[in-house]
Amino acid sequence: MAEKLNAENIEKAVQHLEDIQTGKTPILSDLEGNIKEKQKKVFPLIPPNDPRLLMQVAPFMDDTLEQFGFADRKELSKVMYDNMAKYGGLGLSVSTYAKIVERVSTVWMSVSGIFNSHLIMAAAVERSGTAEQKAKWLPKFASGELRGGIALTEPDAGTDLQGIRTRADKSGNGYALNGAKTWISNAVEGGVLAILAKTNPEAEPRHKGMSLFLVEKSSEFKVDKRMKKLGYKGIDSGEFVMEDLFVPGENLIGGAEGRGLQ
């Protein structure tokens, strides 16, 4: 992007585009070039192709976004990170973020999952993480240096997350994770995941025995299985198995067990 993005300019540009859509500001021929430039700055995900054409072909496309002129996934994470100005985010309001999601989804709904999943992971650290975790991870999430998602669902646990079987048992100065996760957004192309596991399977209520861990990709942790889907192909969905996967104790979000579903 030619210009550095900032919250004030994006807010104004989004409002301007909204006024155009609602008819408050007519699209005149001498303004079209300026409007297109604003679209490129505010909505770098939206390709120059006719949205009507994209909406027809999007459900049948593979996960190759670049052929339609989309920005790379690192830019998706950076541009859409909305409320972490302190850590390098744009500091956008929630309403502006929602408008961006709505506009992107109008053209290709599944693409919004790329940055929405990333934001959920980042929000978990922003809301529940320790000061050290925020300082370490949030600048990387906000800049797009690290992009990821949140690994909740399993082969035998979908909407009932309290029924997950993945365990995190104490091991030295960390934890050993054992279990399987499936249908995890950004798992294949992303570089880090927030993984939900049981640290106390006997806890009642069950959610008090569940914790969330940040796990970066490494030689010990890879996601090679890409799920095949009938639709929602703008974002990758992966499946992986963990066998005594060691995670440092400092990667336990919040620094205390039992806060995974807060």
C-alpha positions in Angstrom: 0.0 0.0 0.0 1.3 3.4 -1.0 0.2 5.2 2.1 0.5 4.2 5.7 -2.9 3.3 7.1 -4.2 5.1 10.1 -7.5 4.8 12.0 -8.8 8.3 11.1 -8.3 8.0 7.4 -9.9 4.6 7.3 -12.9 5.8 9.3 -13.4 8.6 6.8 -12.9 6.4 3.8 -15.3 3.8 5.1 -18.0 6.4 5.8 -17.4 7.9 2.3 -17.9 4.5 0.7 -21.0 4.0 2.8 -22.4 7.3 1.7 -21.8 6.3 -1.9 -23.7 3.0 -1.4 -26.7 4.7 0.3 -26.8 7.5 -2.3 -25.8 10.4 0.0 -22.7 11.0 -2.2 -23.3 10.4 -5.9 -20.6 8.7 -7.9 -19.5 11.2 -10.5 -17.1 10.4 -13.3 -14.4 12.7 -12.0 -14.5 11.1 -8.6 -14.3 7.5 -9.7 -10.5 7.4 -9.7 -10.3 8.9 -6.2 -12.9 6.3 -5.0 -11.0 3.4 -6.5 -7.8 4.7 -4.7 -9.6 4.8 -1.4 -10.9 1.3 -1.9 -7.4 0.1 -2.5 -6.2 1.6 0.7 -9.1 0.7 2.9 -10.1 -2.6 1.4 -6.9 -4.2 -0.1 -8.6 -7.5 -0.1 -11.1 -6.6 -2.7 -9.8 -7.3 -6.2 -10.5 -5.0 -9.2 -12.7 -7.6 -10.8 -16.4 -7.1 -11.0 -17.9 -8.3 -7.6 -20.9 -9.8 -9.4 -18.6 -12.1 -11.3 -16.6 -13.0 -8.2 -19.8 -13.9 -6.3 -20.6 -16.4 -9.0 -17.2 -18.1 -9.2 -16.1 -17.8 -5.5 -17.9 -20.9 -4.2 -16.0 -23.1 -6.7 -12.5 -21.6 -6.3 -9.5 -23.3 -4.6 -7.6 -21.6 -1.8 -5.4 -19.7 -4.2 -6.4 -16.1 -3.5 -3.5 -14.5 -5.3 -4.9 -15.2 -8.8 -7.7 -12.8 -8.1 -5.4 -10.0 -7.0 -5.9 -10.4 -3.2 -3.2 -9.0 -0.9 -1.1 -11.7 0.8 -2.3 -13.2 4.1 0.2 -11.2 6.2 -1.5 -8.0 5.0 -4.9 -9.4 5.8 -3.9 -9.9 9.4 -2.3 -6.4 9.7 -5.1 -4.4 8.1 -7.9 -6.0 9.9 -6.5 -6.0 13.4 -8.9 -3.5 14.9 -8.3 -2.5 18.6 -4.7 -2.8 19.5 -3.2 0.5 18.6 -0.9 0.2 21.6 0.7 -2.8 20.1 0.9 -1.6 16.5 -2.8 -2.2 15.4 -4.8 0.4 13.6 -7.1 1.3 16.5 -10.2 1.0 14.4 -13.6 1.1 16.1 -15.6 -2.1 16.2 -18.3 -0.6 13.9 -15.6 0.2 11.2 -14.2 -3.4 11.5 -17.8 -4.8 11.1 -18.3 -2.7 7.9 -15.0 -3.9 6.5 -16.0 -7.5 7.2 -19.4 -6.9 5.6 -17.9 -5.4 2.5 -15.4 -8.2 2.1 -18.1 -10.8 2.7 -20.3 -9.2 0.0 -17.7 -10.3 -2.5 -16.3 -13.5 -1.0 -17.6 -14.5 2.4 -15.0 -17.1 3.3 -12.1 -14.6 2.9 -13.3 -12.8 6.0 -12.6 -15.9 8.0 -8.9 -15.4 7.4 -8.7 -12.3 9.5 -11.7 -13.0 11.8 -10.0 -16.3 13.0 -6.8 -14.4 13.5 -8.6 -11.7 15.5 -10.3 -14.2 17.8 -6.8 -15.6 18.7 -5.4 -12.2 19.2 -8.4 -11.0 21.3 -7.9 -14.0 23.7 -4.4 -12.7 24.4 -5.5 -9.1 24.6 -8.3 -9.8 27.0 -6.9 -12.6 29.2 -3.1 -12.7 28.6 -0.5 -11.6 31.1 1.4 -8.3 30.5 4.4 -10.4 29.3 2.3 -12.3 26.8 0.7 -9.2 25.4 4.1 -7.5 24.9 5.5 -10.6 23.3 2.7 -11.7 21.0 0.4 -8.8 20.2 2.9 -6.8 18.2 3.5 -9.8 16.0 -0.2 -10.4 15.6 -0.9 -6.8 14.8 1.8 -6.5 12.2 1.0 -9.8 10.5 4.4 -11.3 11.3 2.5 -14.1 12.9 -1.0 -15.1 11.7 -3.1 -17.9 13.1 -6.4 -19.0 14.6 -8.0 -20.8 17.4 -8.0 -24.6 17.7 -11.2 -25.7 19.5 -13.1 -28.4 17.6 -12.1 -32.1 17.6 -13.3 -35.2 15.8 -15.7 -36.0 18.7 -16.4 -32.5 19.9 -17.8 -29.7 17.8 -20.3 -27.3 19.4 -20.0 -29.0 22.8 -16.5 -27.7 23.6 -16.7 -29.0 27.1 -16.5 -32.4 25.6 -13.0 -32.1 24.1 -10.5 -34.8 24.8 -7.2 -33.0 24.2 -5.2 -33.0 27.4 -2.4 -30.8 28.6 -0.4 -32.5 31.4 2.3 -30.9 33.4 5.8 -31.7 32.1 8.8 -30.0 33.5 8.5 -26.3 33.1 5.6 -26.7 30.6 2.9 -29.0 29.4 2.6 -32.0 27.2 -0.3 -31.8 24.8 -2.0 -35.0 23.5 -5.1 -35.1 21.3 -6.5 -34.2 17.9 -8.1 -31.0 16.4 -10.1 -30.8 13.2 -11.7 -28.2 11.0 -9.3 -25.5 12.3 -9.3 -22.3 10.3 -5.8 -20.9 9.3 -4.2 -24.1 10.6 -2.4 -24.9 7.4 -1.2 -21.5 6.2 -1.0 -19.8 9.7 2.1 -19.8 11.9 0.5 -20.1 15.4 -2.6 -21.4 17.0 -4.4 -21.0 20.3 -5.2 -24.5 21.3 -7.9 -25.5 23.8 -7.0 -28.4 26.1 -8.1 -29.9 29.4 -5.7 -29.3 32.2 -8.0 -30.8 34.8 -10.4 -33.4 33.3 -12.1 -33.9 36.6 -13.1 -30.3 37.2 -16.7 -29.4 37.8 -18.1 -27.4 36.1 -16.0 -28.8 33.2 -15.0 -25.4 31.7 -13.0 -24.7 34.8 -10.6 -27.5 33.8 -9.9 -26.1 30.4 -7.0 -23.9 29.3 -5.8 -22.1 26.2 -2.2 -22.4 24.9 -0.4 -20.5 22.2 1.6 -23.0 20.0 3.9 -21.8 17.3 4.6 -23.9 14.2 7.9 -25.8 14.5 9.7 -29.0 13.5 7.7 -30.7 16.3 4.4 -29.1 15.4 3.2 -29.1 11.8 -0.3 -29.1 10.2 -0.1 -31.0 6.9 -3.6 -32.2 6.4 -5.8 -29.7 4.5 -9.5 -30.5 4.7 -11.4 -30.8 1.4 -14.6 -28.8 1.4 -17.6 -28.3 -0.8 -17.6 -24.5 -0.1 -15.9 -21.9 2.1 -12.8 -22.4 0.1 -11.2 -18.9 0.6 -9.7 -20.0 3.9 -7.8 -23.2 4.7 -9.1 -25.7 7.3 -6.7 -28.2 8.8 -6.5 -31.2 11.0 -3.7 -32.3 13.2 -2.7 -34.8 16.0 -0.5 -33.9 19.0 1.5 -36.6 20.8 3.4 -35.3 23.8 3.8 -31.9 22.1 5.7 -29.8 24.6 4.5 -26.3 25.2 6.3 -23.9 27.5 4.4 -22.9 30.6 4.8 -19.2 29.6 2.5 -20.0 26.6 -0.5 -20.7 28.9 -2.7 -17.7 28.1 -3.4 -15.8 31.3 -0.7 -17.7 33.2 -3.3 -19.8 35.2 -5.1 -22.9 34.4 -8.9 -23.1 34.0 -9.4 -19.9 32.0 -9.6 -21.4 28.5 -13.3 -20.6 28.0 -13.4 -17.2 29.6 
